[in-house]
């Protein structure tokens, strides 16, 4: 960088007397410059760019960008990291060749944007995002600081990796707090195992994220639900990128890779005008890369951690294991034959191992079969995409050792580990984990014989079990075989069932029988001896909420009987197993139809209208006409099931609450529900009532009419969610344009207008403005009802940036909650276990 620019230096000396007294705006032209004592600010005053000296240093000066409005200077980008200005006479300008350049007092070029073949009439501008961009006369971006980040990741910035060339955009930590030159720590996308993020020291991994599974994520501290940061992956054949979108208070948030290699996520707290830390990675001993050896997993136990071998494995060296030296991991007790006789054990809520390969768009069965057929595959994991424009799934497969496994109750996935069939116990199942295997003919015969003897024995007893004293639910002493569940007319109350009978009807919980999987467990299809089909919900053993939801659901549904509520036929409590047996709904959950382009056409306008009316009738029954006044608290399209005639049935009462006769609302400090369906008063203050269910119903109505998800992105004016988008279109008199394009039959305009208006009335901000369900049912039934005009909803009206069309919503949300402070409100996005 020893180039000299004497003509420029002469001009600089002549003009400096004028410019030293001037402060530039947010744009840098060839005819204006930034001197050591000057800054430019972004148009909104959020960021400033100028010269600074880090820490206590007074000798070295750097060009940097920092937050303009807070007392503590927080630098987010440095231009000349490796070439500090050592005198006070430097200048930043746009050169005659069109490049941004930093020149010292001797005319030596210290740093530049270093582009060739660009127009000469360029200018540089500092944006409110913190991005410093070089543009041509037509405002096309030629260069941007976001493509050369320092140690800070800001909302709307991209980290990327070119899979072919290896070129990457990463964060690099400062060498030390006094020296912004590149240190030895970096953060970015992992080239070896795509779809995950890593913090490295040189080439050594210190921490890695969960692999991406296309789930929407949001970060909430002690904030409103409109304050969100959404991270997302997008990819082409060559480039993989991590993008982000922020709204509300989290527009002023940042990830910073500090000089010790820790990745910190914080936001600018408006109350104190200072930074509040939300989370750090790594945050505990299990976060450190490979805390345990191969085929073992790390589990936190309070502030300490321990390593445990996977089922079917044992420590490589027991003496080392006993003194907590876990580095050599575990070995198989029985070697794999790597043939189709091998089985799989499912480990729930795991941080998946490192070093995986990716198979795109496989079903769960195809993923399992592909691994079984592969002579090297030792494990697999499957995840469906649940957001964005991309549809399908990703199947991850592992060959050889499984490393960096962690038990992650809040953010883990299911991992299916290959195991030799000889390792299964005589009863055909693992001692601690779910075995995924179809039963042999002998096992089936044994179970059927046992069921026959049991039925013969039961004939000598009363058909009805003795009720548990003091309990509010209909719980029974003694267990029954599933064979006792005959026709629907025989069932007046749910009964307790034998675990062995449930095992038989689900083929030992075979993956072939699995209908769905979600936050509280899995749902399996079963068939009784009578030929009747049932759905069996198996609660996750590792769910901290599972037992409470189980008890609540049995007690509640036993007392609720309505044509638009799913019917509970039986239940089972066996050791640590908790199971619920429901009537089977052949058309699955509503969301699987309306959000699937291939199936949404099955729901014409008439069926959609009947579904809306059916849900309304079921909800009215819960609120006013049942023996109990029930607030559901988790109404959403995935909790509405459809029978063979497309009649809707409200399901999943795990979060429901009973109100006394005079009670109108209640308050909770632990907000549980699903983002996008929660009412403002419930999400922000924990207050729930009938009107919070009404809000959720209104969101569902808008989803059913439009065929769009409430939490998608709607880059239309000020709309951030479906609610905001519908409001904008309705105000402009464009209601008919909102109808799902899959509806190709005749649609009556007044019915569309009625449904949309009812939906908007239900999602009004003030609970008092929302109608109750009796009014909703009345409005839906009457063709000539004159409806009042809704008030503007508040949720979803934040301005949002437009993400690329290839973006799929992702990945790290729950991990951010680890750093929450006592008293912070937590929004727990519950997984869907509908089918």
N, C-alpha and C positions, 0 to 999 in steps of 0.2 A: 504494500500500500504506500509506496514511496512516490506516487505520481504527484507532480506539481502543477498548479494552475495559476501562474503569475498574472495573466490578464484578469482573471477572476479576482485575485487577491487585491489588485490595484483598485478595481471597482468597489470591492468590499470596504476598503479603507475610506474611500470617498463617501460611501453611502451610510456608513455605520453611525455617524453623528445623528442622522435622521431616525434610523430604525431603532436605536437604543431607547428612544422614548415612546415607541409604539408597541402595542400589543396586537398580535395577529388574531384573526377570527379562527374558525375551524378548518380553514382551507389554506394550503401552502401553494403559492404560485411561483413561477420563475422570477417574478419581480418582487417577491417578498420573502423574508428569511426569518429564522428563529435564532436569536442570540442567547447567550448563557443566562441572561436575566429575564428571558421571555418564555411564555407558554402559549399554546393555543388550546381551546376547549371545544368539546363536541357541542353540537347545536343545542342540546338539552342541558348542558352544563354538567353531565355525569362524569366525563373523563377529561383529563388534561394531558397534554404532551409537552415535554420540554427537557431541560437538562436537570440532572439530580446527582447527588453523591450519596452512596449507600452507607447506612449506619453512621459511624463516627468519622468516616473518611472525609477529608477535605481536599485531597490531592487529585483524585480521579473523578471525572465527570462522565456521565452516560446519558444518552437519549433514551427516555423511558415514557411509559404511559402509566398513569395512576388515577385513582378515584379523586375527583375534584372537590367533593362536598364533605369529606370527613377530615377531622383534625390530624389523625395519624396517616402519614403518607404510605399508601399501600400500592406498591409498584406491581403491575401485572404483565409488563412487557419491556424488554430491553433490546435496543437495536445493536449497539456496538459492544456486545458482551465481552469480546476478546481484544478490543482495541479502545481502551479508555482515552478520553481527552484529558491531557495533563496540564493544560493551561486554560485561561479564561477567555480566550479569543476565538473559540470555535464557532461554527455556524451550521445550521441544518437548512438545506434549500433544495429546490428542484433545479437540476442542471440543464444545460442547453441540449444535452442528448436525451432528455426526458426522464432521467432517473432521479430518485431521491438520494441525497448524498450528505454525509457529515464530513466537514473539512476543518482541520485545525488552523491555528493562526499562521502557520507557515505554508498553508496551501496544500498540505498532505491529506489525501483522501483516506479517512479512517474506516468508513463504512458506506455502502450504497445498496440500492435495490438490485443493482447488477443485471439489468436487462439489456438485451441487444435487439436491434431492429424494431424499436417502438417509435410511435409518433413523438415529435418534439414538443407539441403543444399540450403537455400533460399538466395535471395538478394533483396534489395530495390532500386528502380530507380525513379528519378524525370523526368517526361515527359514534353514536351513543351506545353502541354495542361494545366499544373499546377497540374496534378494528380500525387500523390506519391503512387507508387504501390509496393506490395510485390509479388515476383514471385518465382516459383520453378525452378529447373534446366532446365525444358523444356519450360520456359517462360510463363507458365500458371499463371494467376493472382489469388492470394490467398486472397488479401486484397487490398483496395484502399482508399485513403483519400476522393475521391469523394463520397463515401458511408457514410462518417461522416463529412459533410460540417459544416462550421462555419456560418458566416454571408454573404458569397459571393457565387453567382451562376455564373459559368464560362461556356463558350461554350463547348459542348460535355458532360457536366455533366447531370445527371438524378436526378430529384426529383420524388419520387415514393410513392405509397400508396398500401399496401396489404389490399384489401377490406375485406377479411375474418378475418385476425388477427389484423388489425389496425396498423401494423408496418409501419413506414413511414420514408422517408428521407426528411427532411425539413431544411430550413435555420433558424438559431436562432441568434438574434442580440446580440452584446456585452452588458454587463451590463452598462458600461459607457466607454468613450473613453480611460480611463486608465486601464480598467479591461475587458479582453476578456472572462471572465466567462459567461455562458449563461444568457442572460437577460430574460425579460418577453415577448418579441415580437418574433413571428415566422411567416414564410412564406412557404406555400406549397399547396398541393392538398387538397380539401375539402372532407372530408369523408361523410358528410351529404348529400350534393348535388354534385354528381360526375361531372366531366368535367369542373370544375372551380377552380380558384386559390384564396386563401384567405390570408390576413395578419391578425394575431390575437394578442391580448394582453391577455395572459392567454387563457381562453376559449372564450373570447369575440371577435367577428369579427369586425375589423376596416375598412377593404376594401375587395372587392371581384371583380374578373374579370368578363367579359362576359363569359357565358357558351361557350364551344368549339363548333364551327360549321364547322370544317374541311375546312377552307379556307386558302389558302396560304398567308403568311404574310411576309413582308420585311420591314426593318427599314432603312431609309435613312436620314442622316443629310445633311451636305454640302459635300457629298461624291459621288463616282461613283456608277453606278447601280450594279457593281460587289461586292460592299461592303454591304453584307447582313447578317442579323441574322434571321434565320427561327426557330420558336418554333413549336414543334409538340407534339401531344399526341399519345401514343400507349397503347394498353391495351390487356390483356388476361382475362380469367375468374376470375383471382384472383388479378392481379396487374395492376394498372394504373400508367403510367409514363409520365413525361414531359421531352422531350429531346430538343436538339438544335443543329443547324449547323451554323457555321459562315464562311464567306469568306472575303478576302480583309482586309480592315482596322478594320472591326468589329471582326476579330479573337481576337483582344485585346480589348474586351468589357466585361462588368460585370454588374450583378445586385447585389446591396448591400442593406441589410436591416439594416438601421442605428439605433442608440440607442433610437430614438424617435418613431420608428415604421414606418418610411417612406421607401418605396422601390424605390431605385434610379437606373436608367439605364444610364450608361456612357461608353464612349469609349476613348481610348488613341489617342489623336489628334497628328499625326506625326509632324505637323508643329510647335507645341509648346512643344512637348514631355510632355504633361500634360493632365489631364482628362477633357473631355468635357461632360457636362450633357445633355442627350437627353430628358429624361422624369423622372417624379416622380409620385408615387401613394401612397396615394391619392394626387391629385393636386388641387382640388377645393371642394367647399362645397357639391356638388352633388356626389363626389367620396366617401365621408364618408358613412359608412354603415347605411342604413335606415334613410336618411335625412328627409324623410316624413313618415307619418303613412301608414296604410294599404289602398289599393285601391286608392292611390294618387301617383303622379310621380313628381320628381324633375326636374326643368328646369333652366338652367343658363340664366341670363339676365345681360350681361356684367360681372362684377366681383361679382354681387350678385346672389342669387338664390331664387326661389319661389317654392311652392308646389301647385299642381292643382289636383282636383279630376278627376278620370276617368269619361267619359261620362256615364250618368245614375247613378252617385253617388253624394253625397253631404257631406259637412263637418259634422263630428260627433258632434262637438261643435263649432258653428259659432263664438261665442265670443272669444274662444281660437284661432281660425283661423285668426280672424281680427288682433290679436296682434302677429301674426306669430308663434304661438305655434301649429305646425303641427303634433305633436307626436301621437295624437289619430286618425289621418287619416280620412277616409271617410266611409260612409255607403250607401248601395243601396237604391235608391228611391223606387224601387219596388222589393220585394223579389223574388228570383229565385224559379221557380217550379221544376227545375231540371228534366224536361221532354224534349221530342223531339220537342216541340214547341218553345223552347228557340232559340235565334239567337246569332250571334257573331259579334262584332265590331272589326275592324282591326286598331291597332295602329302601325304606321310605325316608323322605326328607334328608337326602344326602347332598353335600357339595360334591358334584361329579368329579371323577379323577381327571388328571391331566393326560396329555398325549392321546387324543382321540382322532378318529376319522369321521367324516360326515357323509351320510347318505340322505339325499333330499327326497321329500314327498313319498315317504313310506307309511303304510298303516302300522299299527302296533303289531299286528300279526306278521306283516312282511318284515318288520324290523327284527322280530324275534326269530323268524324262520331264516332270514338272511344271516344272522349271527350263528345260528345252529349249523347252517350249511357251510359256513366259512371255517376252514380247518385251523385258523389262527385266532378267531374271535373269543374273548374271555368274558365280555360283558357288553350290555347295550343299555341305552336310555332313549326314550321317545318323547317328543313334545310337539303339540299342534300349535300353529300360529293362531294368535287370538286378537290381532290388531293390525292396522295398516292396510295397505293395498295388496300385499303378497298373501297368498293362501297356500295351505299345504302343511308340511311338517318337516321336522329335522330328526333324523335318527343318528345318534352318536354310537360308535362302536369302538371297542378297545381290543388290542392284541397284546399279549404278554402281561406284564405286571400292571397292577392298578395302584397308582401313587397319588398322594395328596388328597386322600379321602377325609372328609369332615362331616360329622353329624350336624346338620343345620336345620333345626326345627322350624325356623321362621322363613327360610328361603330355599330349602332344598328341593330336590327332585327324586323321583324313584329311579333306582339303579338296579338292573337285573344282572346278577352275577352267575356265570356258568359254573355248574358243579356236577361232579360225577354222580350218577344215580345210586351208586353203591354207598354214598355217604348219607342217604336218607334212612331214617330209623324204621323199624319193622312196621310201624303204622303208616308209612308212606308220607311222612311229613317231617319238616325240620323242627327242632326243639324250640327255637326262639323266633323264627321268621316264617313268613308266608311262603309256602311251596307252590310254585306254578307248574302243575303237572296234572294231566288227566289220569283218573284212577284206572286201575286194571280191572278186568272183568271180575276177578275174584273179589276185589274190594267192593265193587258194586253189588255183587251177589250177597256178600256178607251184610252190607248195610240194608239191603232189601229184606233179608231174612230177619234181621234185628227189628226192622220196622214192623214186620208182620207179627212177631211175637209181642211187640209193644202194643200194637192195636188190639190183639186178643186180650192182653192184660188190662188195657184201658176200658174195655167193655164192661168189666166188673166194677168199675169205679164210676163215680159221678162225672158227667161230661164237663162240669164246670169246676174249676179250681177254686180254692178258698182265697178270698181277697186278703191282701196284706193289711193288717190293722193300722189305722192312723195315717194311711197314705191317701193322697188326693187322687192319684192315678189309678188306673185299672190294672194293677200288677197282680200276678197269680203265683201261688206256690205250686211247685211241680212243673215239669216241662212236658211238651207234647211233640209228637212227630209232625213234620210238615204234611204228612198224609191226612191228618185230622182237619186240614184246611180244605173243605169240600167246595160246594157251590157257594155263590155269593149269598144266597138266602140263608145258609147255615151260619154265617158269620155275623154276630151281633156285637162282639167285642174282640179286641186283639188278645191273643193268647201267647203264653211263653212257650218257646219251641226248643227242641233238642239241637245242640250244636252239630252232632253227628248227622242229623237229618239235613241240616242246611249244607253241610259239607258235601253230602251226596248229591243234592239237587243242583249244586253249582259246579260239579266235577272238581271238587277240592279247590274252589275259587280259581278255576282255569282262566287264563287270559282270553280264551275263546268265548267265555261266558261274560266277560267284562263289558258293561254298557258305557261306563264313564268313570272318571276319576277326578277328584278335586280336593279342596282344602281339608275336609273332614274325613275323607276316606274314598272308597270305591263302591260302585254299584254293579251288581251282577244279575244276570238273568237266570232264573231257575224254572223248572217244570215239575209240577207235582204228579203223584201217581194217578190222580184223577184227570190229568191232562191240562190242568189250569196253569197258566204262566204267571210268575210273580217276579218282582224286582226286589233284590236283597241289598240293602245298604250296609256295608261293613265299615265301621268307624275306624279311623287310623289309630293304631296303638300309640303313636307318638304325638298325637294332637293334644295339647294341653287343655283344649276346650271340649274334646270329644265326649267325655263322660257327662258333663253338665248338659250338653246339647242332647245327648241320648236320653237322659232322664226326662228332660223337658219335653222332648218330642213324643215320648210314649204317653206321658201324663196328659198332654194336651190333645193329641189327635184321637186318643181313646174316647174323648168326650165330644168330639166334633164330627158330625155326620151331615154332609151336604153334597149334592151332585157335582159341585165345582170345587171340591176339596179332595185331594188324593186320600185313598183309604188305607189305613194301617191294618194289616191282617194279623201280624204277630211280631214277636221280639225275642231276643236271646241275649243272655248275660252269662258268659262262660269264661272263667279265668279272666284274662285281660281282653277278651273278645266282646264287642258290643255290636249287635246286629238288629236291623229293623227290616221287616218283610212287608212290602207294599203290593197293592194291585199293580199289574204290569200295564204300562202305557205304550202301545206299539209304535206310536208316532214320535216318541221321545219328547224332549223339551222344546219349547216354542222357539228359543234362540237358534236351535239347529235348523229350523226351517226358514225363518224370516231373514236370517243373515247369510244364508247359503244361496248363491246365485243359481245353483243347480236345482234346489228344492223349493225356493221361494214361490215359484209359479204354482205350486200345489195349493197355495192359499189365495184364492180369488177374493174379490172384495167382500162378497157375502160371508165367506168363512171368517175373514178378519173381523168383520163387524160382530159376528156371533161370538168370537173369542173375546173381544173387548167386553161385550155384554156379560158373558159368562164369568170373566174375572171380576167384573163389578158386582155380580150377584154373590159370588163366593166371599168377596171382601165385605159386602154388606152383612152377610150372615155372621162373619167373625165379629164385626163391630156391634151389631145390634140384635141379631135374632138367635144366636146360639145360647146355650146354657151359661157360657162364659163370655165375657167381653175381652176379645183377644186382639192385641196389636202385633202384627206379624214382624215388622222391623227389617225384613230382608226381601221385600217384593222385587222381583226382576224377571226378565223373560226366561232365564235359565231355571227359575223356580216355578215355572208354569209348564205342566205336562199335558200332552194331548193324547186322548184315547183314539180308538179306531175310527170314530166319526168326527175327529178333530174337535171334540168338546174339551175345553180347558179345565185343568185341575190344579189348584194352588197346592204347592208342596213345600217341604223343608221348614218345619216350625221350630228349629233349634234355637233361634234367637227370639221367639215370640214371648210376649209377656201378657199376663192376665190383669185386667183392671177390675177394681171393685165397682159396685153399682154407681157410686157418686164420683168416682175418680175420673178426671178428664185428661190428666197428663202425668208424666213421671220424668225423673231426671237420672242420668247415669254419668259417672265419671269415666266410663270405658266405652267409647263409641265403637260399636261393631256394625258392620254393614258393607255395602258395596259402593264404591266410588261411582258417582253419576246418578245414583238412585236415591241418595240420602237428602232429606230436606235440609234447608239452611239451619233451622233451629236445632235439629238433631246433630248435624255435622259439627257445628260450631259451639253449641252450648250443652249438648247431651240431652236435650229435651225431646221426648217422643210422646206421641198421642195418635189418635185416629187420623189426624190431619197429616202426620208424617207418612203414614201408609197411603193417604190420598195423593201426596206428592209423588211417591214411587209409582202409583197407578198412572198418574198423568204422564210420567216419563215413558212408561210402557205403551200407553196409547199412541204417543208420538212415534215410538219405534215401530209399532205394528202398522201404522199408516204409511210411514216412509220407507220401511225396510232398512233403516240405518241405525247404527249403534249410538247410544247416547254419548259415549266417550270417544267418538272418532274426531277427526279434525274437519272443520267446516270453514274454510278460509273465505268467508263471505262477509264483507263489511266488518262489524264488530263481533261476529259470532265465533265462539270458541268451542261450543258443544252443540248437540242436536237441538236442545231447548232454545238456545239463542238463534240458531239458524231458522227454526220454524217460526219463531217470533218475528224475525225480519221479513220472511216471505209472507206471513199472514198479514202483517201491517201493509204490505204492498199489494194486497189482494191477489196473491199468487198461490192460493191454497191448493188448487188442483195440481200444480207443478210438483207438490210435495209427495204425491202418491207414488208408491213403489213402482218403478217401470215394469216389474214382473207381473203386475196386475194388468192383464190385457183384456179383461171383460168390461162390461158396462159399469161405470161408476157414477152414482148419483151425486151431483154437486152438493146438494144440501146435506147429504150424509157425511161427505168429506169435511165440509165446513163445520158440521156439528161435532164430529170427532176431534178435529183440531182445536176447536174452541173449548171443548170440554177438557182436553189435555192441557191447554194453556191455563184454564181456570184452576186446574189442580196443582200446577207448579208455581203459583204466585208466591212471592217471597213471604208475605205475612200469612201465618197459618189461619188467622181469623178470616182472611179473604177467600180461602179455599172452601168449596162446598163439601158437605159430608157425603157419605156414600149413598144415602137414600136419595139425596138430590141428584147425584150423578146418575143413578139408575133411572130416575124419573126423566132426566134430560135425554138419556140415550133411547128411551122407549117412545117418547112423544115426538112425532114428526114435526109438529107445528110449534114446539116450544120456543119462545123467544129467549135467547140466552144473553146474559149480560156480557159486557166486554171485559176481557182479562186485563190485569195490570202487567207491566213489563216484569219478566222474571229477572233475578239477579245472577243466578249461576250461569256460567258459560258466556258472559258478555265481555271477557277480557280480550284485548287485541292479541292475536297470536301470529307468529311468523309462519310462513308456508313451508312445510317440509317437502323434500323431493318425493316424487311419485313412487320411488322404489323403497321408501322408508317403511320399516316395520317397527312398531312400538316395542320397547324393551325395558330394562333388564335388572336394574340394581336397586329397585325401590326399597324393598324390605330391609336390605342391608343398611340403608341409611338410618333406619329407625333405631339401630343399636346405640347411637349416640344421643338419644333424646334425654332431656333433663326431667327430673321429677316435676309432675304437674303439667307437662306438655300433653296436649291432646293427641291421641294416636288414632289414625284411621286404618283399620285393618281390612284389606281387600280380601274377602273370603273367596276361596276357590269354588268353582262350580262342580258339584258331584251329581248333577242331573244326568239323564241319559237320553 
